[in-house]
Structure formats: structure tokens, C-alpha cells
Amino acid sequence: MQDGTEPVEQREVGVGPWPGGPDAWPRLPGGPGGGIDPRYDPELLAHGDRRNVLDGYRYWTVEAIVADLDARRHPLHVAFENVEHDLNVGSLVRTANAYNVAGVHVVGRRRWNRRGAMVTDRYLHVHHHADVTDLLTWAQEHGLPVLGIDNVPGSVPIETYPMPRDCVLLFGTESSGLSPAAVGGAQAVLHITQHGSTRSLNLGAAAAIAMYAWATHHP
């Protein structure tokens, strides 16, 4: 380095090809003559797996990972009103994957900004609703209370609210928060208590805090 400092060594992400080559690939029970374990992707086994997944999922197909996650999904759903091209939506979806939620619901525009999601939406069940009324109807049919997240008049602190295990957390837009229809249709609107000078948190941060708050009630 020109400034005299030592270069920072970058840690390689993921793993290379499966050690031992094709003859050592994981196989079904029954001995070496059995077929390749269907959870594993031959391309990844041959060339390595550099995806951002847990080590236990290395070399697995996307379908196998989703099936394993489905077996232990949390009953929490998250929804967001998609009326603008919001970069923070991707962060919300990535956090939803981290908490292994039952579903992510896009309300409004079908297309959303996936950049910040880092392809984690592949491992989630993403649903679309034309508007808030459609989401509220779906939630009612599934017996799920909808909890809005916004710091509007009449909202209550999220840290003191007894959040149910089965529910939908509904988030508004980055610029204007929840729509009047969302506020009116939610069972309750919860806010995150703040102690600084800014009026609100960005969507990605608020979603992460809200999901963590839910998890503290349902570890």
C-alpha cells in the first residue's frame, strides 16, 4: 500500500467444490451406488457455493432450502405498502428472511425494489395485494390481526404492546408512512419510542426493530 499500511485480507465467502470430487458427493442411504442426495445441487457441488446462506445449507438447491424453512416458519407475516420505488424495502425483506416469517405481502404495485433484499426473497413466500382492503380481507379470512407500524396520533408504544404470535405487521412508505386506509383498518398502530430529534426511522430500520420486538414476545 502507498500509505505504508498493510492491505486488509478479505475473507472468502462460502466454500469451493465439494472435496473429493463427484465420487464423494453426498448420496442417498444405501451405499455408494445410490443416487445423489436430491437436496444438493450438482452445479454447486462441482463449482462451489458462494451464496449468502448458512453453512448447513451449503450446496443445497433453493427448493430444498425453502422446503426446510417451510417446516419451521414463524406464524408472523409482514406487509408493506408499495407506492414508491423505495430502496429500504429490500432491507425489510432481508430481515423478514432472517426471522423466517410465514409470508411477505406487497400491497399496491406488484414490482418492488429488490436491490437491498440480496436475493433473500427467493427463500420467502411473497404475496401481492392490489390494495390495503385486499390485504385486510385476506388477513381476516386467515384469522390474523393486522398491526400497523407508524408514529401517528393515537399509536401506542410497540415495546409495551402484547403482540400476538399470529399476526401481520403492516408498514407504510418511507416518505409518508401508513396510508389512512391502513391506519383505519389496522387492529392497532404501534410506534417505536424515539429519544432523538428526527421524526421517524427509515423503513428498513423500523421493520428490523418491529420484528425483533415480535420475537421478544415469541422466542
Contacts in CASP RR format, 6 or more apart in sequence:
PFRMAT RR
TARGET T0000
AUTHOR 0000-0000-0000
METHOD contacts of the structure
MODEL  1
MQDGTEPVEQREVGVGPWPGGPDAWPRLPGGPGGGIDPRYDPELLAHGDR
RNVLDGYRYWTVEAIVADLDARRHPLHVAFENVEHDLNVGSLVRTANAYN
VAGVHVVGRRRWNRRGAMVTDRYLHVHHHADVTDLLTWAQEHGLPVLGID
NVPGSVPIETYPMPRDCVLLFGTESSGLSPAAVGGAQAVLHITQHGSTRS
LNLGAAAAIAMYAWATHHP
1 7 0 8 1.000
13 50 0 8 1.000
13 52 0 8 1.000
14 48 0 8 1.000
14 49 0 8 1.000
14 50 0 8 1.000
14 51 0 8 1.000
14 58 0 8 1.000
15 48 0 8 1.000
15 49 0 8 1.000
15 50 0 8 1.000
15 58 0 8 1.000
15 59 0 8 1.000
16 47 0 8 1.000
16 48 0 8 1.000
16 49 0 8 1.000
16 50 0 8 1.000
17 45 0 8 1.000
17 46 0 8 1.000
17 47 0 8 1.000
17 48 0 8 1.000
18 24 0 8 1.000
18 25 0 8 1.000
18 26 0 8 1.000
18 45 0 8 1.000
18 46 0 8 1.000
18 48 0 8 1.000
18 59 0 8 1.000
21 45 0 8 1.000
21 46 0 8 1.000
22 45 0 8 1.000
22 46 0 8 1.000
23 32 0 8 1.000
25 36 0 8 1.000
25 37 0 8 1.000
25 40 0 8 1.000
25 42 0 8 1.000
25 45 0 8 1.000
26 36 0 8 1.000
26 37 0 8 1.000
26 40 0 8 1.000
26 59 0 8 1.000
27 33 0 8 1.000
27 34 0 8 1.000
27 35 0 8 1.000
27 36 0 8 1.000
27 37 0 8 1.000
28 34 0 8 1.000
28 35 0 8 1.000
28 36 0 8 1.000
28 37 0 8 1.000
28 38 0 8 1.000
36 42 0 8 1.000
36 45 0 8 1.000
38 61 0 8 1.000
38 64 0 8 1.000
39 60 0 8 1.000
39 61 0 8 1.000
39 64 0 8 1.000
40 59 0 8 1.000
40 60 0 8 1.000
40 61 0 8 1.000
40 64 0 8 1.000
41 59 0 8 1.000
41 60 0 8 1.000
41 61 0 8 1.000
44 58 0 8 1.000
44 59 0 8 1.000
44 60 0 8 1.000
45 59 0 8 1.000
48 59 0 8 1.000
49 58 0 8 1.000
49 59 0 8 1.000
51 119 0 8 1.000
52 118 0 8 1.000
52 119 0 8 1.000
52 120 0 8 1.000
53 60 0 8 1.000
53 65 0 8 1.000
57 65 0 8 1.000
57 68 0 8 1.000
60 68 0 8 1.000
62 122 0 8 1.000
62 123 0 8 1.000
65 123 0 8 1.000
66 122 0 8 1.000
66 123 0 8 1.000
69 100 0 8 1.000
69 123 0 8 1.000
72 100 0 8 1.000
73 100 0 8 1.000
73 101 0 8 1.000
73 102 0 8 1.000
73 103 0 8 1.000
74 99 0 8 1.000
74 100 0 8 1.000
74 101 0 8 1.000
74 102 0 8 1.000
74 218 0 8 1.000
75 102 0 8 1.000
75 165 0 8 1.000
75 166 0 8 1.000
75 167 0 8 1.000
76 99 0 8 1.000
76 101 0 8 1.000
76 102 0 8 1.000
76 165 0 8 1.000
76 166 0 8 1.000
76 167 0 8 1.000
76 168 0 8 1.000
76 169 0 8 1.000
76 211 0 8 1.000
76 214 0 8 1.000
76 218 0 8 1.000
77 101 0 8 1.000
77 102 0 8 1.000
77 103 0 8 1.000
77 104 0 8 1.000
77 105 0 8 1.000
77 139 0 8 1.000
77 144 0 8 1.000
77 167 0 8 1.000
77 168 0 8 1.000
77 169 0 8 1.000
78 92 0 8 1.000
78 96 0 8 1.000
78 101 0 8 1.000
78 103 0 8 1.000
78 104 0 8 1.000
78 105 0 8 1.000
78 168 0 8 1.000
78 169 0 8 1.000
78 170 0 8 1.000
78 171 0 8 1.000
78 207 0 8 1.000
78 211 0 8 1.000
79 104 0 8 1.000
79 105 0 8 1.000
79 106 0 8 1.000
79 107 0 8 1.000
79 129 0 8 1.000
79 135 0 8 1.000
79 146 0 8 1.000
79 168 0 8 1.000
79 169 0 8 1.000
79 170 0 8 1.000
79 171 0 8 1.000
80 89 0 8 1.000
80 92 0 8 1.000
80 104 0 8 1.000
80 105 0 8 1.000
80 106 0 8 1.000
80 107 0 8 1.000
80 170 0 8 1.000
80 171 0 8 1.000
80 172 0 8 1.000
80 203 0 8 1.000
80 207 0 8 1.000
81 107 0 8 1.000
81 108 0 8 1.000
81 132 0 8 1.000
81 170 0 8 1.000
81 171 0 8 1.000
81 172 0 8 1.000
81 173 0 8 1.000
81 177 0 8 1.000
81 178 0 8 1.000
81 179 0 8 1.000
81 182 0 8 1.000
82 89 0 8 1.000
82 106 0 8 1.000
82 107 0 8 1.000
82 108 0 8 1.000
82 109 0 8 1.000
82 110 0 8 1.000
82 112 0 8 1.000
83 108 0 8 1.000
83 109 0 8 1.000
83 173 0 8 1.000
83 179 0 8 1.000
84 173 0 8 1.000
84 174 0 8 1.000
84 175 0 8 1.000
85 113 0 8 1.000
86 112 0 8 1.000
86 113 0 8 1.000
86 173 0 8 1.000
86 174 0 8 1.000
86 203 0 8 1.000
87 113 0 8 1.000
87 115 0 8 1.000
87 116 0 8 1.000
88 174 0 8 1.000
88 202 0 8 1.000
88 203 0 8 1.000
88 204 0 8 1.000
89 112 0 8 1.000
89 113 0 8 1.000
89 116 0 8 1.000
89 117 0 8 1.000
89 203 0 8 1.000
89 204 0 8 1.000
90 112 0 8 1.000
90 113 0 8 1.000
90 114 0 8 1.000
90 115 0 8 1.000
90 116 0 8 1.000
90 117 0 8 1.000
90 204 0 8 1.000
91 116 0 8 1.000
91 117 0 8 1.000
91 203 0 8 1.000
91 204 0 8 1.000
91 205 0 8 1.000
91 207 0 8 1.000
91 208 0 8 1.000
92 171 0 8 1.000
92 203 0 8 1.000
92 204 0 8 1.000
92 207 0 8 1.000
93 104 0 8 1.000
93 114 0 8 1.000
93 116 0 8 1.000
93 117 0 8 1.000
93 120 0 8 1.000
93 121 0 8 1.000
93 124 0 8 1.000
93 126 0 8 1.000
94 116 0 8 1.000
94 117 0 8 1.000
94 118 0 8 1.000
94 120 0 8 1.000
95 204 0 8 1.000
95 207 0 8 1.000
95 208 0 8 1.000
95 211 0 8 1.000
96 103 0 8 1.000
96 104 0 8 1.000
96 120 0 8 1.000
96 124 0 8 1.000
96 207 0 8 1.000
96 211 0 8 1.000
97 117 0 8 1.000
97 120 0 8 1.000
97 121 0 8 1.000
97 123 0 8 1.000
97 124 0 8 1.000
98 211 0 8 1.000
99 211 0 8 1.000
99 214 0 8 1.000
99 215 0 8 1.000
101 124 0 8 1.000
101 211 0 8 1.000
102 125 0 8 1.000
103 124 0 8 1.000
103 125 0 8 1.000
103 126 0 8 1.000
103 127 0 8 1.000
104 121 0 8 1.000
104 124 0 8 1.000
104 125 0 8 1.000
104 126 0 8 1.000
104 127 0 8 1.000
105 126 0 8 1.000
105 127 0 8 1.000
105 128 0 8 1.000
105 129 0 8 1.000
105 135 0 8 1.000
105 138 0 8 1.000
105 168 0 8 1.000
106 112 0 8 1.000
106 126 0 8 1.000
106 127 0 8 1.000
106 128 0 8 1.000
106 129 0 8 1.000
107 129 0 8 1.000
107 131 0 8 1.000
107 132 0 8 1.000
107 134 0 8 1.000
107 135 0 8 1.000
107 170 0 8 1.000
108 128 0 8 1.000
108 129 0 8 1.000
108 130 0 8 1.000
108 131 0 8 1.000
110 128 0 8 1.000
114 121 0 8 1.000
127 138 0 8 1.000
129 135 0 8 1.000
129 138 0 8 1.000
131 181 0 8 1.000
132 179 0 8 1.000
132 181 0 8 1.000
132 182 0 8 1.000
132 185 0 8 1.000
133 181 0 8 1.000
135 146 0 8 1.000
135 168 0 8 1.000
135 170 0 8 1.000
136 146 0 8 1.000
136 185 0 8 1.000
139 145 0 8 1.000
139 146 0 8 1.000
139 168 0 8 1.000
143 166 0 8 1.000
144 166 0 8 1.000
144 167 0 8 1.000
144 168 0 8 1.000
145 164 0 8 1.000
145 166 0 8 1.000
145 167 0 8 1.000
145 168 0 8 1.000
145 187 0 8 1.000
145 188 0 8 1.000
146 167 0 8 1.000
146 168 0 8 1.000
146 170 0 8 1.000
146 185 0 8 1.000
146 186 0 8 1.000
146 187 0 8 1.000
147 161 0 8 1.000
147 163 0 8 1.000
147 167 0 8 1.000
147 168 0 8 1.000
147 169 0 8 1.000
147 170 0 8 1.000
147 186 0 8 1.000
147 187 0 8 1.000
147 188 0 8 1.000
147 189 0 8 1.000
147 190 0 8 1.000
148 169 0 8 1.000
148 170 0 8 1.000
148 171 0 8 1.000
148 178 0 8 1.000
148 182 0 8 1.000
148 183 0 8 1.000
148 186 0 8 1.000
148 188 0 8 1.000
148 189 0 8 1.000
148 190 0 8 1.000
149 158 0 8 1.000
149 169 0 8 1.000
149 170 0 8 1.000
149 171 0 8 1.000
149 172 0 8 1.000
149 178 0 8 1.000
149 189 0 8 1.000
149 190 0 8 1.000
149 191 0 8 1.000
149 192 0 8 1.000
149 206 0 8 1.000
149 207 0 8 1.000
149 210 0 8 1.000
150 171 0 8 1.000
150 172 0 8 1.000
150 177 0 8 1.000
150 178 0 8 1.000
150 183 0 8 1.000
150 189 0 8 1.000
150 191 0 8 1.000
151 191 0 8 1.000
151 192 0 8 1.000
151 194 0 8 1.000
151 199 0 8 1.000
151 200 0 8 1.000
152 178 0 8 1.000
152 183 0 8 1.000
152 189 0 8 1.000
152 191 0 8 1.000
154 189 0 8 1.000
155 188 0 8 1.000
155 189 0 8 1.000
155 190 0 8 1.000
155 191 0 8 1.000
156 188 0 8 1.000
156 189 0 8 1.000
156 190 0 8 1.000
156 191 0 8 1.000
157 190 0 8 1.000
157 191 0 8 1.000
157 192 0 8 1.000
157 193 0 8 1.000
158 190 0 8 1.000
158 191 0 8 1.000
158 192 0 8 1.000
158 193 0 8 1.000
158 209 0 8 1.000
158 210 0 8 1.000
158 213 0 8 1.000
159 192 0 8 1.000
159 193 0 8 1.000
159 213 0 8 1.000
161 188 0 8 1.000
161 190 0 8 1.000
162 217 0 8 1.000
163 190 0 8 1.000
163 213 0 8 1.000
163 214 0 8 1.000
163 217 0 8 1.000
163 218 0 8 1.000
165 217 0 8 1.000
165 218 0 8 1.000
167 214 0 8 1.000
169 207 0 8 1.000
169 210 0 8 1.000
169 211 0 8 1.000
169 214 0 8 1.000
170 178 0 8 1.000
170 182 0 8 1.000
170 186 0 8 1.000
171 177 0 8 1.000
171 178 0 8 1.000
171 203 0 8 1.000
171 206 0 8 1.000
171 207 0 8 1.000
171 210 0 8 1.000
172 178 0 8 1.000
172 179 0 8 1.000
172 182 0 8 1.000
172 203 0 8 1.000
173 203 0 8 1.000
174 202 0 8 1.000
174 203 0 8 1.000
177 200 0 8 1.000
178 186 0 8 1.000
178 189 0 8 1.000
183 189 0 8 1.000
190 210 0 8 1.000
192 201 0 8 1.000
192 206 0 8 1.000
192 209 0 8 1.000
192 210 0 8 1.000
194 200 0 8 1.000
194 201 0 8 1.000
200 206 0 8 1.000
201 209 0 8 1.000
END
